[in-house]
Amino acid sequence: MAAEHLKAAHLKDERVDHRFKGLPVDADGLTVGELAAQRRNLFTGGFTTPVLALSAEALEHNLALLETYAERHGLAFAPHGKTSMAPQLFDRQVEYGAWGITAAVPHQARVYRAFGIRRIFLANELVDPAALRWVAAELDRDPDFRFVCYVDSVRGVELMDQSLRGSRRPVDVVVELGAGDGARTGARTDADCAAVADAVAATSTLRLVGVAGYEGEVPGATPGTVRAWLHRLTSLAVEFDKAGRFPDGLDEIVVSAGGSAWFDTVAEVFAELPPLSRPVLKLLRSGAYVSHDDGQYRNLTPFNRVPEEGALQPAFRLWAQVVSRPTPEQAFVNAGKRDAAYDLHLPEAQVVRSARDGSVRPADGITVTKLSDQHAWLDTTADARLEVGDWVGMGLSHPCTAFDKWQLIPLVEADGTVVDLIRTFF
């Protein structure tokens, strides 16, 4: 089966053309691999603005940091692939110790399988008949494929069972514990969770392998309330095990949580799990770490609370060019909502590259105040030495809505050398 999968390396054979924003016009017709091999400079090699760049050094640092963090705390991790939807980055994450990759919807899982991901954790209840038949076919074809998904309702179990009848391998499921009243998905009470588990046990198409949830949805989350919910989750695993709810032949019990804001608390509570009847796969699902950011996760990352564990580095920088300077207090660059994440915070002006001599300086006195479809509005003070033609480098907030605006992203070393291009599949 593995031979039928694409390899991320095959993406180097794709032709560069008009589909991809920001790439050099004179690169049309080259393959991605050929363009990368030229090691062009982002600023002088024909790249056009706006162009999103991913730091090679920051990416490598972040991959290594989460691997060592997980090892130190006895965690496995399946980073959420929805962040990047980039098979090249999935391969790097697996190289750096990832157990598998987490998905949210069937399309994402199909991309993962197309590129040979062997373990997929789908953090959602899956009740679409066509998608379930696809999962069953993948499990039937490939004995090495591991797939786990949420269940959070008896009705969901019924729908899954109907769609999976006739499949040769059962689908592994974990009961999702909701994060509280008014939170997102998940069974709300222990009794609800038990009812879902009983419904799974009554089928031959599903196999209960553990419990899971997402602590980031705890209403009014604080260290105390998140810790209390995580104790509910681990207690649920203990009670299920005592009650014999996990089937014979199961090699390990899955307990999974961990977004990008509270994985330190997840690590603490998971470390307190008592021994169960089988080994426990303590599975973290943080995904934003791979690129980190200059806003949402810069503020929320647990490494702020545990600085002795290290620090993630923001890897994104969006470069745009000043195309209008109508007044001393205002300027406009040619990147907007089509190019930049803006759902949580506006971009942050960080550096200016002079169009006159290529020198780079801090973006003092420059603030992004608004985005149009194709423009960013900049307020400028007397300190801002900014003129038409200058490039402005901006940090972005929320990587999940930065990656999805770019199909091919230059991977750039600190001196501006483009060493690869990262393909996304949204």
C-alpha positions, 0 to 999 in steps of 0.5 A, spaced: 500 500 500 505 504 501 508 504 494 501 507 492 502 513 496 505 520 493 511 522 497 512 529 499 518 529 495 514 529 489 512 536 490 518 538 487 516 536 480 510 540 480 511 546 475 511 553 477 506 558 474 501 563 475 497 559 480 502 561 485 502 568 488 509 572 489 513 567 485 518 570 480 515 571 473 521 568 470 520 562 474 514 559 470 515 552 467 521 551 472 519 545 477 519 547 484 525 543 485 529 547 480 527 553 483 529 551 490 535 549 487 537 556 484 537 558 491 534 565 489 534 571 494 527 573 496 528 580 495 533 580 489 531 574 485 524 576 482 519 574 487 513 579 487 510 582 493 506 580 497 509 574 498 509 570 505 516 567 507 517 561 512 523 562 516 527 555 515 531 556 522 525 558 526 521 552 523 527 547 525 527 550 532 520 549 533 520 542 530 526 540 535 523 543 541 516 540 541 519 533 540 524 534 546 518 537 550 514 531 549 519 526 550 521 530 557 514 529 559 512 522 557 507 524 551 506 522 544 504 527 539 499 528 533 500 535 531 493 538 528 495 538 520 489 543 519 494 548 521 499 548 515 495 542 510 503 541 508 505 534 507 512 536 507 511 539 514 507 533 516 514 529 514 518 533 518 513 533 524 514 525 523 521 525 523 521 529 529 517 524 533 510 525 531 506 519 532 501 521 527 497 527 524 491 530 527 485 532 522 478 535 523 474 533 517 475 527 511 478 532 506 484 533 511 485 525 512 484 524 505 490 529 503 494 525 509 493 518 506 495 521 499 502 522 502 502 516 506 501 518 513 500 512 517 496 514 523 491 519 523 487 522 529 480 525 527 478 530 532 471 530 530 465 525 530 465 522 523 458 521 521 458 522 513 457 515 510 461 516 504 467 518 508 466 512 513 466 508 507 472 511 505 475 510 511 473 503 512 476 501 505 483 504 507 483 500 513 481 494 509 487 495 504 492 497 509 493 493 515 498 498 517 494 504 517 491 506 524 485 511 524 482 514 531 476 518 531 471 521 536 464 519 538 460 523 542 453 521 541 449 515 541 446 517 535 452 518 532 454 511 533 448 508 530 450 512 524 457 510 524 455 503 525 450 503 519 455 506 514 460 501 516 457 494 516 460 489 512 467 492 513 473 487 515 476 492 521 473 496 526 474 503 526 477 505 533 473 511 537 475 515 543 469 518 547 469 525 547 468 529 553 465 536 552 469 541 556 463 544 559 456 547 558 456 552 552 462 549 550 463 546 543 462 538 541 463 532 546 458 528 551 457 533 557 456 528 563 459 522 565 453 518 564 452 521 557 459 518 556 458 511 559 452 511 554 456 512 548 461 507 550 455 502 551 453 504 544 460 502 541 460 496 545 454 494 542 456 494 535 462 490 531 464 496 527 467 500 532 472 499 537 473 503 544 480 505 545 480 511 549 477 518 551 479 525 549 477 532 548 479 539 547 481 543 554 481 550 549 474 550 549 473 550 557 469 556 558 473 562 561 479 557 561 484 558 567 489 554 569 485 551 575 478 550 570 483 547 565 486 542 570 479 540 573 477 539 566 483 534 565 482 531 571 475 529 569 478 526 562 483 522 566 478 520 571 473 518 565 479 513 562 480 510 569 473 509 570 472 506 563 478 501 565 475 499 572 468 497 568 471 493 563 469 498 557 475 497 553 475 490 549 479 484 549 485 485 545 486 492 546 494 493 546 493 501 549 488 506 552 488 512 548 488 519 552 488 525 548 487 532 549 492 538 548 491 544 544 497 550 543 495 554 549 494 549 555 499 543 553 503 544 560 497 543 564 495 537 560 502 534 561 502 535 568 495 532 569 497 526 564 503 525 568 498 524 574 494 518 571 495 512 575 497 505 572 491 502 568 490 495 565 494 497 559 499 502 557 496 509 556 498 513 549 498 520 552 497 523 546 498 531 545 495 534 539 498 541 538 499 544 531 500 551 531 507 550 534 510 548 527 510 556 525 508 559 532 506 566 530 506 574 532 500 574 536 495 569 538 500 564 540 505 568 542 501 571 547 498 564 549 503 559 549 505 555 555 512 556 554 511 563 557 509 560 563 515 555 563 520 559 560 525 554 563 522 549 557 524 553 552 521 558 547 518 557 540 520 562 534 515 565 530 516 563 523 512 567 518 513 574 515 509 577 510 512 582 505 509 587 502 511 593 498 509 601 499 505 603 493 502 609 496 504 614 501 499 620 500 500 623 507 506 623 512 501 620 517 499 614 512 501 609 507 499 603 504 502 596 502 499 591 497 497 586 502 490 585 504 485 580 507 487 575 501 494 575 503 494 576 511 491 572 517 486 577 520 481 574 524 484 574 531 489 580 530 491 585 525 498 584 522 504 587 526 509 591 522 516 589 524 521 591 519 522 595 513 527 594 507 529 600 503 528 600 496 534 605 495 539 600 498 536 594 501 538 596 508 533 593 513 531 597 519 526 596 525 519 598 523 519 604 528 513 609 528 509 604 523 502 601 525 497 596 521 490 599 522 486 596 517 486 591 511 482 592 505 482 586 500 488 587 497 491 593 501 494 594 508 492 601 511 499 604 515 499 609 520 505 612 520 509 617 525 514 622 524 519 616 526 517 612 520 522 613 514 518 610 509 517 611 502 514 608 496 517 602 493 520 600 500 518 593 503 515 592 509 515 585 513 509 584 517 508 578 523 502 575 523 497 572 528 494 565 528 497 560 523 491 556 521 488 562 517 495 564 514 497 558 511 490 557 508 491 563 503 498 561 500 499 555 496 506 555 495 510 558 500 518 560 500 522 557 505 527 562 507 534 562 510 536 568 515 540 572 509 534 571 504 536 565 501 530 561 498 531 554 500 525 550 498 517 552 497 512 549 501 506 546 498 499 547 502 492 543 500 486 547 503 
